[in-house]
Amino acid sequence: MTLRKYLVLAGITVFSPIGDALLARGMKEVGGISLHNLHSLILAILNPWVAGGILLLLAFFASYMSALSWADLTYVLPATSLGYVLVALIAHFGFHEAISPTRWLGIALITAGVGFVAAGPSVTTARPPRLHHDPVSQEAEL
Amino acid sequence: MKDAYAWLAIGLITLAAATGDVLLAYSMKRVGDVHELLQRRGLLAVIARVLMTPTFFLGLGAMAVAFYSLLFGLSWGNLSLVVPASASLTFVANAFAARIFLHEHVGRRRWIAAFLVAGGVLLMAV
């Protein structure tokens, strides 16, 4: 694992919760959308908060795809689940929301899970089996 | 009846999200290490190779099904039930699916991690 790969995992962890938070903030400004004003859903992307949220979620998806290209799914998902903890901490310290003891226990469990998986290898598989007439693997062989 | 619909949606989200994750992971393993590809061939080659992988689009489709199942679930159940229940079940379902379909070696360390994170996500909703 290189520093660059750790940065990609950190990107997945951070981009998704912050992107969701920006979308939520933007959609509150845009207001409720019903079947009668569906066009507002399209115009919503003009809201800077919504646009920022979409950009961050695109960055999340690119980082997620990148991580899956060099690490196992069962490594990437737990290793990046600190995003749930991040949301709770932002809510607590940024918006002064109360966190119950049960939620602190949840935070502790997630953090322990991340520690468990991050201490192990990031990849355990050999090259995946090739499909017949698979253009991608045929190109890779050339 | 509302509860039955909410749990039906949770089941659908879990199934579709795990399917999507497995298909996307499978696709990206076939594409190869994106960092190496970027250095050797450039960004356009990476994008082209991803777009040439049919399972990538199947994965995206499954993710779209998961998203609409989430919307369906939220219309019947509470946010505090649907989101954490489906997220934690998806963690465990992914561990099973990755072992069966991706042949990942899900050892004791990863099982413990999956269950710790799944339990933690559930507790965060309480």
Contacts between the chains, C-beta under 8 A, distances in Angstrom:
chain1	res1	chain2	res2	distance
A	4	B	35	6.5
A	5	B	35	7.4
A	64	B	24	7.8
A	65	B	24	6.9
A	65	B	28	5.6
A	65	B	34	7.2
A	65	B	50	7.1
A	66	B	28	7.9
A	66	B	34	4.5
A	66	B	35	7.2
A	68	B	24	6.1
A	68	B	25	4.7
A	68	B	28	4.0
A	68	B	29	7.3
A	69	B	28	4.1
A	69	B	29	6.8
A	69	B	31	5.7
A	69	B	32	6.4
A	69	B	33	5.5
A	69	B	34	4.3
A	69	B	35	7.9
A	70	B	33	4.6
A	70	B	34	7.2
A	70	B	35	6.9
A	72	B	25	7.7
A	72	B	98	6.7
A	72	B	102	7.4
A	72	B	104	4.7
A	73	B	21	5.8
A	73	B	22	6.8
A	73	B	25	4.1
A	73	B	94	6.0
A	73	B	98	4.6
A	73	B	102	6.3
A	73	B	104	6.7
A	74	B	94	6.7
A	74	B	95	5.5
A	74	B	98	4.7
A	74	B	99	7.7
A	74	B	104	5.3
A	74	B	106	5.3
A	74	B	110	4.9
A	74	B	114	6.9
A	75	B	110	7.4
A	76	B	25	7.9
A	77	B	21	7.3
A	77	B	91	6.2
A	77	B	94	5.8
A	77	B	114	7.9
A	77	B	117	7.8
A	78	B	91	7.1
A	78	B	110	7.4
A	78	B	113	4.4
A	78	B	114	6.2
A	78	B	116	7.9
A	78	B	117	4.9
A	81	B	91	7.6
A	81	B	117	4.8
A	81	B	120	7.7
A	81	B	121	7.4
A	84	B	87	8.0
A	84	B	120	7.3
A	84	B	121	5.9
A	84	B	124	5.8
A	88	B	124	6.4
A	100	B	126	7.0
A	102	B	123	5.4
A	102	B	126	4.4
A	103	B	123	6.6
A	103	B	124	5.5
A	103	B	126	6.8
A	105	B	120	7.9
A	105	B	123	5.4
A	106	B	119	7.6
A	106	B	120	4.5
A	106	B	121	6.9
A	106	B	122	7.2
A	106	B	123	3.1
A	106	B	124	3.9
A	106	B	125	7.9
A	106	B	126	7.4
A	107	B	120	6.9
A	107	B	124	7.1
A	108	B	120	7.4
A	109	B	116	4.9
A	109	B	117	7.2
A	109	B	119	5.2
A	109	B	120	3.3
A	109	B	123	6.4
A	110	B	116	7.0
A	110	B	117	5.3
A	110	B	120	3.5
A	110	B	121	6.8
A	110	B	124	7.5
A	111	B	120	7.8
A	112	B	116	5.2
A	112	B	120	7.9
A	113	B	112	7.4
A	113	B	113	4.4
A	113	B	114	7.3
A	113	B	115	7.7
A	113	B	116	3.3
A	113	B	117	3.8
A	113	B	120	6.3
A	114	B	113	7.3
A	114	B	117	7.2
A	116	B	109	5.5
A	116	B	110	7.8
A	116	B	112	5.4
A	116	B	113	4.1
A	116	B	116	6.6
A	117	B	109	6.7
A	117	B	110	5.9
A	117	B	113	3.8
A	119	B	109	7.4
A	120	B	107	7.4
A	120	B	109	4.7
A	120	B	110	6.8
A	124	B	104	5.5
A	124	B	105	3.7
A	124	B	107	7.8
A	125	B	29	7.4
A	125	B	102	6.6
A	125	B	103	5.7
A	125	B	104	5.5
A	125	B	105	7.3
A	127	B	29	7.8
A	128	B	26	6.6
A	128	B	29	4.8
A	128	B	30	6.1
A	128	B	102	7.4
A	128	B	103	7.8
A	134	B	30	7.2
A	135	B	52	5.6
A	136	B	30	5.1
A	136	B	31	6.5
A	136	B	49	6.1
A	136	B	52	5.6
A	136	B	53	5.3
A	137	B	30	6.2
A	139	B	49	7.4
A	139	B	52	8.0
A	140	B	32	6.2
